């Protein structure tokens, strides 16, 4: 029996030093991060034990630390760094990550999304 398993983090709002313009480098901007991780099929049942699943605290806290770690010129660079973090987690075979900057324009949100599979 096979099944698709996914973990997601949606609408994670956090301050990020991001942007290419001088005014963007003066203060962090709000960035909204969405992550969806496809997981390997489990060899065993989770048994209702955290040790048998991917703990999403690791992903959440890793993204928060990454966002504070440096200035990102581009959303593309931030997304790539988040994907790298996610694909290093045991059992993750694919990561879909998007970021949005909701405060750039008054009439829309702008963002970037990428999907990458782990090299086998």
Secondary structure, DSSP 8 states (H G I E B T S, - for coil): ----EEEEEEEEEEEE-B-SSHHHHHS-EEEEEEEEEEE---SS--TT-GGGS--HHHHHHHHHHHHHHS-BS-HHHHHHHHHHHHHTSTTEEEEEEEEEETTS-SS--EEEEEEEE---
